[in-house]
């Protein structure tokens, strides 16, 4: 495979603290010989494990972006044993645009792996992570929230994996992140996820969903800050006390695709349960009302399993194929 077109302005092997860029050439109407300049910080102090911390995989999810720009300012080499690579705005064009996908190529970073060094701008960034940054790391944390179209109970997450030891390490990292909920996630489309690219290389991977709505709050930023602090201790790179809530996290599972409720109608969404509510099989979860004419009875959607409403669609307008509810099953601690 051909070499990447991305050039880092930092030396990943040098001790100390460096701020720089991942430079991706991009010729546009605005700049014939321009570059996409993705901010990166490397903090290294001797031998030890490497943590790769990312936000902005989707550009309208702000907790990770904010927490990691803050960490890039505050973390110093003397606090570190090993190396921390911080990329607060992974899909930089999407972050600058405040959108889930890139305004350049409509690329969804978390559906673009393993990437392509000769592909679209988004595919080139994915390829660089897959072939250059992920192989450097032992631990990876990718901070997500719901963006403009989803909202979640705040949780950290891991996945079921073929390697039991790797799976257990990922779930332990998710628990120690410090979110009030820990979810073992079932993904609808695993093949092109960043998660899968990292896990397939044998790394310890933790992700999150920290509420949503295309904004952030003091509470969700504090949760992201605390989670980053805890994750670096978990990775053995920094020392200190874990900052954990007073009560242990609630453990939730998403065993299969029935956890996702998708619309087969277009119209106006009326959710009948709130985030965090418990539902039973057969309970009314949502109605979708026609916007075409009055006098039409709404389509009713009922739960196909017991569970907790862990995620919901944020906008009230809905189309066929939109996920409007995500159910998770509570596990015994």
C-alpha positions in Angstrom: 0.0 0.0 0.0 1.2 3.5 -0.8 2.6 5.8 1.9 0.4 8.3 3.6 0.2 11.9 2.4 -0.1 13.1 6.0 3.0 14.6 7.5 3.3 15.1 11.3 5.1 18.2 12.5 5.9 16.5 15.9 8.4 13.8 16.7 6.5 11.0 18.4 9.7 9.5 19.8 11.1 12.7 21.4 10.8 13.2 25.1 9.0 16.4 26.3 5.9 18.2 25.2 5.2 19.1 21.6 2.2 20.9 20.0 1.9 20.5 16.3 -0.2 19.3 13.4 -0.9 16.4 11.2 -0.6 18.1 7.8 -2.8 16.7 5.0 -2.4 18.4 1.6 -5.7 19.6 0.2 -6.0 21.6 -2.9 -9.2 23.7 -3.0 -10.7 26.8 -4.6 -9.7 28.7 -1.4 -6.1 27.4 -1.3 -4.5 25.7 -4.3 -1.6 24.4 -2.3 -3.3 24.2 1.0 -3.3 21.7 3.9 -5.8 20.4 6.4 -4.0 21.1 9.7 -5.2 18.6 12.4 -3.9 19.7 15.9 -1.9 17.1 17.8 0.0 17.2 21.1 2.5 14.6 22.2 3.6 14.4 25.9 6.4 11.8 26.4 8.6 10.9 29.3 10.8 7.9 28.9 9.7 4.3 28.4 6.2 3.1 29.2 2.8 2.6 27.6 1.2 4.9 25.1 -2.3 6.2 25.2 -4.0 7.6 22.1 -6.8 10.1 23.1 -9.2 11.3 20.5 -12.2 13.6 20.2 -14.0 15.1 17.3 -14.4 11.7 15.5 -17.8 13.4 14.7 -17.5 17.1 14.6 -20.7 18.0 16.5 -19.8 16.1 19.7 -18.1 18.6 22.0 -17.2 16.9 25.3 -14.2 15.1 24.0 -13.0 18.0 21.9 -13.2 20.3 24.9 -11.7 18.0 27.4 -8.7 17.1 25.1 -7.9 20.7 24.2 -7.8 21.3 27.9 -5.6 18.3 28.6 -3.2 19.3 25.8 -2.7 22.6 27.7 -2.3 21.1 31.2 -0.5 17.8 30.9 3.2 18.0 31.5 6.0 15.5 30.9 6.9 15.1 34.5 3.3 13.8 35.2 3.8 11.1 32.6 5.5 7.7 32.4 5.4 6.7 28.8 3.6 8.7 26.1 0.2 10.4 25.5 -0.9 11.3 22.0 -3.8 13.8 22.0 -5.9 14.5 18.9 -8.8 16.6 20.1 -10.3 17.1 16.6 -9.9 13.9 14.7 -12.1 14.8 11.8 -10.9 18.4 11.8 -13.0 19.7 8.8 -16.2 18.3 10.5 -15.2 20.0 13.8 -14.6 23.3 12.2 -18.0 23.0 10.4 -19.9 21.8 13.5 -21.2 18.8 11.7 -21.2 15.0 12.1 -19.5 14.5 8.7 -16.8 16.4 6.8 -18.0 19.4 4.6 -15.3 18.5 2.1 -16.4 15.0 1.2 -19.4 14.2 3.5 -17.1 11.6 5.0 -18.2 10.0 8.3 -14.9 9.3 10.1 -16.4 6.5 12.1 -17.6 4.8 9.0 -14.3 5.2 7.0 -11.9 2.6 8.4 -9.5 1.1 7.6 -9.2 4.1 5.3 -7.4 4.7 2.0 -4.2 6.7 1.5 -5.3 7.6 -2.0 -9.0 8.1 -1.1 -11.1 11.0 0.1 -9.8 13.4 2.7 -11.7 11.5 5.4 -10.4 8.2 4.2 -6.8 9.5 4.2 -7.2 10.6 7.9 -8.6 7.2 8.8 -5.7 5.5 7.0 -3.2 7.5 8.9 -4.7 6.6 12.2 -5.1 2.9 11.2 -1.5 2.4 9.9 0.5 5.0 11.9 -1.1 6.2 15.2 -3.0 3.1 16.4 0.1 0.8 16.1 2.0 3.2 18.4 -0.6 2.9 21.2 -1.4 0.4 23.9 -4.6 2.1 25.1 -7.1 4.2 23.1 -9.9 6.4 24.3 -12.4 7.9 21.8 -14.8 10.3 23.4 -18.3 10.5 21.7 -21.6 12.0 22.6 -24.9 12.1 20.6 -24.2 15.1 18.4 -27.2 17.0 17.0 -29.4 14.1 16.3 -29.1 11.8 19.4 -29.1 12.1 23.2 -28.0 9.4 25.7 -27.8 8.7 29.3 -24.1 9.3 29.9 -22.1 6.1 29.6 -18.7 4.7 28.8 -18.6 1.6 26.6 -16.7 -1.5 25.4 -17.6 -4.3 23.1 -17.8 -8.1 23.1 -14.5 -9.3 21.6 -13.1 -12.7 20.5 -10.2 -12.4 23.0 -11.6 -12.7 26.5 -8.6 -11.0 28.1 -8.8 -8.1 25.7 -12.5 -7.8 26.3 -12.1 -7.9 30.1 -9.4 -5.1 29.9 -11.7 -2.9 27.8 -14.7 -3.4 30.1 -12.5 -2.6 33.1 -11.3 0.6 31.4 -14.9 1.5 30.7 -15.8 1.0 34.4 -12.9 3.1 35.6 -13.7 5.9 33.2 -16.1 7.1 35.9 -19.4 7.4 34.0 -22.6 6.6 35.9 -23.3 3.9 33.3 -21.2 1.3 31.5 -22.6 -0.3 28.4 -21.4 -3.4 26.5 -22.4 -2.2 23.1 -23.8 -4.0 20.1 -23.0 -2.0 17.0 -25.1 -2.1 13.8 -22.2 -1.6 11.5 -18.8 -2.7 12.9 -16.7 -3.2 9.7 -15.8 0.4 9.2 -15.7 1.7 12.7 -12.6 3.2 14.4 -13.5 1.0 17.3 -13.0 -2.1 15.2 -9.8 -0.9 13.7 -8.3 -0.3 17.2 -9.6 -3.5 18.7 -8.5 -5.6 15.7 -4.9 -4.5 16.5 -5.2 -5.9 20.0 -5.4 -2.6 21.8 -7.4 -1.8 24.9 -10.2 0.5 23.6 -12.8 2.5 25.5 -15.5 4.8 23.9 -18.3 6.9 25.4 -21.6 8.5 24.7 -21.8 11.6 27.0 -25.4 12.9 26.4 -25.8 14.8 23.2 -28.0 17.4 21.4 -25.1 19.0 19.6 -23.9 20.9 22.7 -22.2 20.4 26.0 -22.9 21.3 29.6 -20.8 21.9 32.8 -21.8 18.4 33.9 -20.8 16.6 30.7 -17.5 18.5 30.4 -16.7 17.6 34.0 -17.5 13.9 33.2 -15.2 14.0 30.2 -12.4 15.7 32.2 -12.8 13.1 35.0 -12.8 10.3 32.5 -9.6 11.3 30.8 -7.9 11.7 34.2 -9.0 8.2 35.2 -8.2 6.6 31.9 -4.5 7.7 32.0 -4.2 6.3 35.5 -5.8 3.0 34.3 -3.3 2.9 31.4 -0.4 3.2 33.9 0.8 6.5 32.4 -0.1 8.9 35.2 -0.3 8.5 39.0 -3.0 9.7 41.4 -6.3 8.8 42.8 -9.2 7.8 40.6 -12.1 10.3 40.6 -15.1 8.0 40.8 -18.7 8.6 41.7 -19.9 7.6 45.1 -22.0 4.7 43.7 -20.6 2.0 41.3 -21.6 2.4 37.7 -24.8 0.7 36.4 -23.8 -2.1 34.1 -25.8 -2.4 30.9 -25.7 -4.7 27.9 -26.9 -4.4 24.3 -27.1 -8.0 23.3 -28.5 -7.7 19.7 -30.1 -5.6 17.1 -33.5 -5.6 18.9 -32.1 -2.9 21.1 -32.4 -0.4 18.3 -35.9 0.9 17.4 -36.1 2.4 13.9 -38.8 4.3 12.2 -40.8 2.9 9.3 -42.7 6.2 9.0 -42.1 9.8 8.3 -43.5 12.6 10.4 -43.4 14.0 13.9 -41.8 11.9 16.7 -43.6 11.8 20.1 -41.5 9.8 22.6 -43.6 8.4 25.4 -40.8 7.5 27.8 -37.8 9.5 29.0 -34.1 8.7 29.0 -33.3 6.3 31.8 -36.9 5.0 32.1 -37.5 1.3 32.3 -39.7 -0.3 29.7 -41.3 -3.8 29.4 -41.9 -5.8 26.3 -45.0 -4.4 24.6 -44.8 -1.0 26.3 -45.6 2.0 24.1 -42.3 3.8 23.4 -43.2 6.3 20.7 -45.8 7.6 18.3 -45.1 9.0 14.9 -47.7 11.5 13.7 -48.3 12.2 10.0 -47.5 15.8 8.9 -49.4 15.3 5.6 -52.9 15.6 6.8 -55.1 15.7 10.0 -57.3 12.9 11.0 -54.6 10.2 10.6 -54.0 8.0 13.7 -50.3 7.9 14.7 -48.1 4.9 14.1 -47.3 3.3 17.5 -44.0 1.7 18.3 -43.8 -0.8 21.2 -40.7 -2.3 22.9 -39.7 -5.7 21.7 -37.7 -6.4 24.8 -37.4 -5.3 28.4 -34.8 -2.6 29.0 -33.8 0.9 29.9 -34.1 3.8 27.4 -30.4 4.5 27.0 -30.6 6.7 23.9 -33.2 8.6 21.9 -33.5 10.7 18.8 -33.1 14.4 19.6 -34.9 16.2 16.7 -38.7 15.7 16.7 -38.9 15.4 12.9 -38.2 11.9 11.8 -37.8 10.0 8.5 -38.0 6.3 7.5 -34.9 4.5 8.8 -34.1 6.9 11.6 -33.2 5.2 15.0 -35.4 6.9 17.6 -34.8 4.7 20.7 -31.9 2.5 22.0 -32.7 0.0 24.7 -30.1 -1.5 27.0 -30.5 -4.4 29.5 -29.3 -4.0 33.1 -26.7 -6.6 34.2 -26.0 -7.9 37.6 -22.9 -6.2 39.1 
